[in-house]
Amino acid sequence: MIDLYTWTTPNGRKVSIMLEELGIPYTLHEVNIGKGEQREPDFLKISPNAKIPAIVDQETGIHLMESGAIMQYLAEKTGKFLPNDAKKRWATIEWLNWQMSGVGPMLGQIHHFYFYNQGKSEYAEERYLNEGKRLYDVLNKRLADNDFVACDEYTIADMAIYPWIARYDRQGIDVADFENILRWYLNVTARPAVQKGYNIPASDQTIPMPE
């Protein structure tokens, strides 16, 4: 049994989507970051960095913070969504790290400066909007000859990137302008586990769909 500590953010949704894809039992613990619950002492014992998501594996006693580490752990534990073939495996890890080092931090800054605090820093808005578009272009080119991001199969790289692209409506970006991303986005969105995992914890944040 996995204890999942999470909230309604792209990083949190990566892990809830993966758990739904795996079909393994887990217990949800909501950590309302709007109320500062991520700084409570009991949660800090699991996630010293005071960030969601985090997990506790009741079978092994292992607890983990950092969504990328959690996804790799679950993939190795179950033998799913991280290919054994060396080329595919390292491509998956490569693109997972691309999300962790680029997509998450940079698109997160767009959310902060452009969506929530528009007009407070013209420089920051321009900087992060431009970087966001650059990252979308990188992903679009990658998907030109690939159905999925890392290789010819659906992996943790797709699960990690998807929830961030699913907030394109907060990023000043029209996903329909990126033909290959749009195809991939619609294919991933159609997966039942993605639809269920995206809404854990339950919220009014529906998956945006291009017109």
WONOR-V560178 format. One record per residue. N is the residue number from 1. PHI is phi in whole degrees, 0 to 359 (* if undefined). PSI is psi as a letter, one per 20 degrees, with the letter a starting at -180 (* if undefined). D_FIRST is the distance of its C-alpha to the first C-alpha in whole Angstrom. Layout:
n:N phi:PHI psi:PSI d_first:D_FIRST
n:N phi:PHI psi:PSI d_first:D_FIRST
//
This chain:
n:1 phi:* psi:p d_first:0
n:2 phi:254 psi:p d_first:4
n:3 phi:266 psi:p d_first:7
n:4 phi:252 psi:p d_first:10
n:5 phi:253 psi:o d_first:13
n:6 phi:202 psi:r d_first:16
n:7 phi:209 psi:r d_first:19
n:8 phi:276 psi:m d_first:21
n:9 phi:232 psi:r d_first:23
n:10 phi:304 psi:g d_first:23
n:11 phi:295 psi:h d_first:21
n:12 phi:295 psi:h d_first:18
n:13 phi:291 psi:h d_first:18
n:14 phi:306 psi:g d_first:18
n:15 phi:282 psi:h d_first:14
n:16 phi:294 psi:h d_first:14
n:17 phi:298 psi:g d_first:16
n:18 phi:297 psi:g d_first:14
n:19 phi:298 psi:h d_first:11
n:20 phi:292 psi:h d_first:13
n:21 phi:296 psi:h d_first:15
n:22 phi:288 psi:h d_first:12
n:23 phi:69 psi:k d_first:11
n:24 phi:259 psi:q d_first:8
n:25 phi:290 psi:q d_first:6
n:26 phi:209 psi:q d_first:5
n:27 phi:250 psi:p d_first:7
n:28 phi:272 psi:p d_first:11
n:29 phi:237 psi:o d_first:13
n:30 phi:283 psi:p d_first:16
n:31 phi:241 psi:n d_first:19
n:32 phi:284 psi:o d_first:22
n:33 phi:288 psi:i d_first:24
n:34 phi:292 psi:h d_first:27
n:35 phi:258 psi:j d_first:27
n:36 phi:78 psi:j d_first:26
n:37 phi:293 psi:i d_first:23
n:38 phi:290 psi:i d_first:22
n:39 phi:258 psi:j d_first:24
n:40 phi:287 psi:q d_first:23
n:41 phi:307 psi:g d_first:23
n:42 phi:296 psi:h d_first:19
n:43 phi:287 psi:h d_first:18
n:44 phi:296 psi:h d_first:21
n:45 phi:293 psi:h d_first:19
n:46 phi:267 psi:g d_first:16
n:47 phi:232 psi:n d_first:18
n:48 phi:302 psi:h d_first:22
n:49 phi:276 psi:j d_first:24
n:50 phi:57 psi:l d_first:23
n:51 phi:231 psi:q d_first:21
n:52 phi:262 psi:q d_first:19
n:53 phi:274 psi:r d_first:16
n:54 phi:211 psi:q d_first:14
n:55 phi:225 psi:q d_first:10
n:56 phi:233 psi:p d_first:9
n:57 phi:267 psi:o d_first:6
n:58 phi:293 psi:h d_first:6
n:59 phi:285 psi:h d_first:6
n:60 phi:249 psi:i d_first:10
n:61 phi:80 psi:j d_first:10
n:62 phi:282 psi:p d_first:12
n:63 phi:238 psi:q d_first:12
n:64 phi:222 psi:q d_first:14
n:65 phi:250 psi:r d_first:17
n:66 phi:74 psi:o d_first:19
n:67 phi:300 psi:h d_first:18
n:68 phi:297 psi:g d_first:20
n:69 phi:296 psi:g d_first:18
n:70 phi:299 psi:g d_first:14
n:71 phi:293 psi:g d_first:15
n:72 phi:296 psi:g d_first:17
n:73 phi:299 psi:g d_first:14
n:74 phi:295 psi:h d_first:12
n:75 phi:295 psi:g d_first:15
n:76 phi:289 psi:h d_first:16
n:77 phi:297 psi:h d_first:12
n:78 phi:259 psi:i d_first:13
n:79 phi:74 psi:k d_first:16
n:80 phi:233 psi:q d_first:17
n:81 phi:70 psi:j d_first:19
n:82 phi:223 psi:n d_first:21
n:83 phi:302 psi:q d_first:23
n:84 phi:281 psi:h d_first:25
n:85 phi:303 psi:p d_first:28
n:86 phi:301 psi:g d_first:29
n:87 phi:297 psi:g d_first:31
n:88 phi:291 psi:h d_first:29
n:89 phi:298 psi:g d_first:26
n:90 phi:288 psi:h d_first:28
n:91 phi:295 psi:h d_first:29
n:92 phi:296 psi:g d_first:26
n:93 phi:295 psi:h d_first:25
n:94 phi:300 psi:g d_first:29
n:95 phi:283 psi:h d_first:28
n:96 phi:297 psi:g d_first:25
n:97 phi:291 psi:h d_first:27
n:98 phi:299 psi:g d_first:29
n:99 phi:296 psi:g d_first:27
n:100 phi:294 psi:h d_first:26
n:101 phi:268 psi:h d_first:30
n:102 phi:241 psi:f d_first:32
n:103 phi:302 psi:g d_first:30
n:104 phi:298 psi:g d_first:28
n:105 phi:299 psi:g d_first:30
n:106 phi:286 psi:g d_first:34
n:107 phi:292 psi:h d_first:32
n:108 phi:298 psi:h d_first:31
n:109 phi:291 psi:h d_first:34
n:110 phi:299 psi:g d_first:36
n:111 phi:303 psi:g d_first:34
n:112 phi:291 psi:g d_first:35
n:113 phi:273 psi:h d_first:39
n:114 phi:266 psi:g d_first:39
n:115 phi:275 psi:g d_first:37
n:116 phi:267 psi:h d_first:37
n:117 phi:227 psi:l d_first:40
n:118 phi:300 psi:p d_first:42
n:119 phi:94 psi:i d_first:46
n:120 phi:275 psi:h d_first:45
n:121 phi:209 psi:n d_first:45
n:122 phi:299 psi:h d_first:47
n:123 phi:298 psi:g d_first:47
n:124 phi:295 psi:g d_first:43
n:125 phi:301 psi:g d_first:43
n:126 phi:296 psi:g d_first:45
n:127 phi:301 psi:g d_first:43
n:128 phi:281 psi:h d_first:39
n:129 phi:296 psi:g d_first:40
n:130 phi:296 psi:g d_first:42
n:131 phi:293 psi:h d_first:39
n:132 phi:299 psi:g d_first:37
n:133 phi:296 psi:h d_first:40
n:134 phi:296 psi:g d_first:40
n:135 phi:295 psi:h d_first:36
n:136 phi:300 psi:h d_first:36
n:137 phi:295 psi:g d_first:39
n:138 phi:300 psi:g d_first:37
n:139 phi:294 psi:g d_first:34
n:140 phi:298 psi:g d_first:37
n:141 phi:293 psi:h d_first:39
n:142 phi:298 psi:h d_first:36
n:143 phi:276 psi:i d_first:35
n:144 phi:298 psi:h d_first:39
n:145 phi:239 psi:j d_first:38
n:146 phi:222 psi:p d_first:34
n:147 phi:290 psi:h d_first:32
n:148 phi:235 psi:r d_first:29
n:149 phi:291 psi:g d_first:29
n:150 phi:274 psi:h d_first:29
n:151 phi:199 psi:b d_first:30
n:152 phi:272 psi:j d_first:30
n:153 phi:224 psi:q d_first:27
n:154 phi:288 psi:p d_first:24
n:155 phi:225 psi:a d_first:22
n:156 phi:297 psi:h d_first:20
n:157 phi:295 psi:g d_first:24
n:158 phi:296 psi:g d_first:24
n:159 phi:296 psi:h d_first:21
n:160 phi:286 psi:h d_first:22
n:161 phi:282 psi:h d_first:25
n:162 phi:307 psi:g d_first:25
n:163 phi:298 psi:h d_first:24
n:164 phi:283 psi:g d_first:27
n:165 phi:292 psi:h d_first:30
n:166 phi:289 psi:j d_first:28
n:167 phi:244 psi:k d_first:30
n:168 phi:303 psi:h d_first:33
n:169 phi:290 psi:i d_first:35
n:170 phi:261 psi:i d_first:35
n:171 phi:247 psi:j d_first:36
n:172 phi:66 psi:k d_first:40
n:173 phi:235 psi:p d_first:39
n:174 phi:261 psi:o d_first:39
n:175 phi:299 psi:h d_first:37
n:176 phi:293 psi:i d_first:39
n:177 phi:285 psi:i d_first:42
n:178 phi:241 psi:n d_first:39
n:179 phi:305 psi:g d_first:40
n:180 phi:286 psi:h d_first:37
n:181 phi:297 psi:g d_first:34
n:182 phi:301 psi:g d_first:35
n:183 phi:301 psi:g d_first:35
n:184 phi:298 psi:g d_first:31
n:185 phi:299 psi:g d_first:30
n:186 phi:293 psi:h d_first:31
n:187 phi:295 psi:g d_first:29
n:188 phi:290 psi:g d_first:26
n:189 phi:300 psi:h d_first:26
n:190 phi:288 psi:i d_first:27
n:191 phi:287 psi:p d_first:23
n:192 phi:303 psi:h d_first:22
n:193 phi:293 psi:h d_first:18
n:194 phi:293 psi:g d_first:20
n:195 phi:298 psi:h d_first:22
n:196 phi:287 psi:g d_first:19
n:197 phi:294 psi:h d_first:17
n:198 phi:296 psi:h d_first:20
n:199 phi:259 psi:k d_first:20
n:200 phi:237 psi:p d_first:17
n:201 phi:297 psi:q d_first:18
n:202 phi:298 psi:p d_first:21
n:203 phi:206 psi:r d_first:24
n:204 phi:265 psi:j d_first:28
n:205 phi:273 psi:n d_first:27
n:206 phi:280 psi:q d_first:28
n:207 phi:292 psi:p d_first:28
n:208 phi:291 psi:q d_first:31
n:209 phi:238 psi:p d_first:33
n:210 phi:298 psi:q d_first:37
n:211 phi:279 psi:* d_first:40
//
